[in-house]
Amino acid sequence: MVDYLTMGEAQKILGACVRVLREQKSLSQESLAAKAGISYQYLSGVETGKENFSIQVLESLAKSLGLPVRTLVAAAYDNAAGAKPHRLETKYFRPQAPLPEGLTISHIEAAANLTQSIIHRINRNMTLEIGQTLQSLIQGNNFSWLVSNIFSNAMDECSPYKHNHDQRYHDLIYKKGNSGAGIGLEVKTTINISKGGESHNGHSGWHVIACYNFVENGDIQFVHIMFAKLNGHQDTSPDWSYVGSKVNSDTGSRRTETYITTLTGTTKLRDGSAYMDSDKVNFSRWRQARKGTIPPWSIFAKSNPL
């Protein structure tokens, strides 16, 4: 049995998308109808969902709008569903975790949401134009590098931590007063949720590691954001371990000089979880190594509800 209600809904959804795309391209109904080989009166009925149309008409309209049918259909249902970027959930913030001076949970929330929104908008435009998402065109490490840069820009826009143009590191700096002195913050994002820190310099100071998941439509969703003040690799008690410059066995390319956090450094980061989606992050089997007792703000503290 044919579901005529569903067919009617499809007509309205696809027709409305044709109208939006036509207007985005500054095309009149007359000009698009001429390109597609139909009358403008018929096109008007298509756009309002009042006219039935065949696959051939849909293909002709998509071609006239300069995109594949699959892209038109995906965009139509995406828009109809009110697809929006993910936003961090307030219940997963952990305000007791220590943060760099001048930085607040509100700053982090705004910067993370802005980052997710930017990736969302890029994906929507790419889906409309070429039928692919950003993730499908960029390798994993390069994608994380891109997200790191977008997150750094978002922190610059949403917090007192600004781009640091005075030296090679840190990525961001919070300058206090007129003395020029400031607090640095290194930024890293990764899809590897259980991973610690990774750096090309392994210096002392504050670091933030923001872990994300991909969602079905190619957007990202931050699930774990960690802050810690780490000891540099030259410190007597370093939180960094040098792993050198390795060659990728598959591509033959050589990666740059790299440091990764020791288990002690990784534990400091995990203790400093400012945001953690407990539905998506299972930390029950994560190892720990620290000097002294578990701090009360740690995710590992038994008195700390999650």
N, C-alpha and C positions, 0 to 999 in steps of 0.2 A: 504494500500500500504506500502511495506517495505522500509524503508529509508536506502539504502545501504551505503550512505555516512557516516551516523551515525554509522552503524555497522563497517565500515572500520576504523573510528576514534577510536572506542572502542577497536578494535584489537590492534591498535598502542599504545594506552594508557596503556592497560593491559599488553601487551607484553613488553613494555619498563620498566614497574614496575617489572615484573618478572626478567628481566635482572639485574636491580639495586639491587634487594633483593638477587639474586643469588651471585652477586659480593660482596655484603656486608658480606655474609656468606662464602666467599672464596670457592665457589663451581664451578667446571668446568661445561661446558654444558653437557659433557658426564656423570658426576656423578649425576647431577640433573635429566637428562633425564632417567637414569637407575632407579632412585628412583621413578619417576613418571610413568614409564612403557611406555615411548615413545622413539623414536630415537633422537639422538642429532641433526640430520639434520632437523627434524621436529621442535625441540625446537628452533633451530636457526631461522627458519621461523616465529615461534610464537613471538620471542623476537623482530624481526624486523617488525612485523605487516604484514607479507606477507602471513601467513598461517591462515586459518580459524581454530577455535577450539571450541569444545563443552563445556558445563558446566561441564561435567565429567572430561575433561582434565584440566579445570581450578581448579576444586576441588582437583584433584590429584597433580597439581603443588603447590597449596597452602599448602596442607598437607605435601608435601615433603620439603617445605620451613619452615614448623613448625608454621603456622598461619592459622586462619579461612579464608574462602573465603571472608567474609564481610570485614575483615581487609585488605586483599589484594586489593579489589576493592576500598575501602575508601582511602587507601594510594595512589593508582594509580591516582585517580581523584584529590586528594589533591595535589599531585606533579605536575600533568598536569596543574592544575589551577594556579600553581606558588604560592601556599599558603605561606604567609609570616606573621610574627608577626605584630600586630598593632604598629604604631608609633604615638607619640604625634604630633598634628598639631600646627605649629608655630603660626597661627593666634589666638589660644586660650590662649597663654601665656599672662600674665599681669605683665610686667616688673616693673610697678610702685609700686607693693606690696612690703612692707618691708621684707627683708630676714635676717637670721642670718649672722653675720659678716663672710666674706670669702666665702660665698655661692652665686652662680650665677644661672641665668636661664639656662645657658648651662650645668651646673652640674646637675641640676634637670632633664633636658631633657634627658641627657645621662643615668642617673641612672634609670629613669622610662622606657626608651626604652630597656635598658638591662634587666630589670625585666620582661617586657612583652616578650622579646625574649627567656629568660630562660624558662618561663612557656610554651611558644610555643614549644620549643624543647623537653621538657619533655612530652608534650601531643603527639607530633608526634611519639616519641619512644614508648610510652605506647600504642598508637593506633596500631602501627605495631606489638607489642609483644602480647598484650592481648585484643585488640579491645575496650579498655575503656580509658577515659581521667582521668586526675588527679582529677578533680572536682567530678567525679562520685564515687570516692573511699574515699574522705575526707569530713567530716562534715564541715558546714559553718564556725564556729568559728575557727576550726583547720586550715582550708584553709586560712583564713585571717591571722592567726598567721604565716603560712608558707610564704605567700606573704610578710608580714612585715619583716621576716628574710631575704628573698631574696632581698627586696628593701634596707634594711640596708647594706647588703653586696655590693650591687650595688653602694650605696652612698659612701661606703668605697673605692671602686675601682675608682669611677668617680669624686670624690670631695675631698677637704682637710679635710672633716669630717671623722674621722676614728673610728673604734671600740674602745670603752672605756673599757679597762681591769683593770683600777685602782679602780673602785668602782662599786656599784650595778646599778647605774644610772648616767648619762644618757646613752642611747644606743650608741650614737656617740659623739665625742668630737673634737673640733678644737683647737689644742694647738698652742699658740702664743709664739714665742721666746723660750728661754731656761728656763724660770721660772717655767714651768709645769702648769701654769694657763691656763684655756681654756674655751671655750663656749660649753655647752652641747646641744644636740638635741635628743629628744625622738621621736621615729618613730612608727606610727600606720597606718595600712591599713584596709579598711572596704568596704563591698559591700553596706552598708547603706549610700546612698549619702547625705541625709539630717541630718545625725547623727553628733553630736559634738565629743568631745574628750572623751576617756576612758583610765584609767590608774590604775595600781596597787599600785601607791604611791602618786599621786596627788601633785608632787613637782613643785616648781617654775622653770621657764626656757622656752627655745624654744621648741615647739612641731610642728610636721608635721603630718597631717592627709591626707592620699592619698586614695581617693575613686575610686573604679573600678566597671565595669560591666563585666559580662560574655558575650562572643559572641557565636555564634551557634556551633562552633567547640570545645568549652571548654576553649579557650584562654581567657585572660583578656584584658581589655582596660581601662586605667586610664582616668577618666573624670573630676575629681576635686581634686586639691592638694592645701591644706591650710597650712599656717604657722602663728604662733602667739607666742608671749612671754607671758606666763600665770603666774599669781600669785598662789603660792602653797596653799594648804588647811589650813596651819597654818598662812597665811597672814591675816592682818586685813581686807583686801578686797579680799577674796579668789575667784578664778575662778573655784574651784573644789567643788563638793558636795559628801560627803561620802554616799555610798549606801550599804555598808556592804558586807556580804558574804551570798549570797542567795542560796537556794536549788532549783534545777531544778525539777519542779513538774512531768515532764515526765520520767526523768531518775533517779531521786533521788540523783544525784551527786551535790556536793557543790562547787560553784565557789569560787575563791580566793577573798581576800579583794579588793574592787573596788571603784574607784572614777570616777565620770562623770563630765563634765564641766557644770557649771551653764549656764543660758541663756547668761549672760554677757561674760563668757569664750567662749561659742559657737559663739557669735557674733564677738568676737575678731578673731577667726579662720576664719569665713566667710569673715570678712573684709580683711583678709590677703590671699585671694585666688590668688595664683601665677599662677594657670592654671585652667581654667574652660571651658569645652565644652558646650557652651550655647545651642547647639542643643539637649543635653541630660540632662542638669541640669536646672530645672525650680525652681528658687529661689524666685519667685514673692510673695509667701505666707509664706516665712520664717519669723519668729518673730525676733525682735531685742531688745537688752537691752544694753545700753552703757552710760557711763558718758561723757558728752560733746557732741559735734557735730559729724556727720558722717565724717570720714576722707576722703580726696579727692581720695584716692586710692581704697576705698571700692566698692564692687559690688553694694552696695545700693546707692552710690552717683549718683544723677540725671545727673551730668555732665560727668559721666563716661560711655563711649560707650562700649557696649558688642556685 
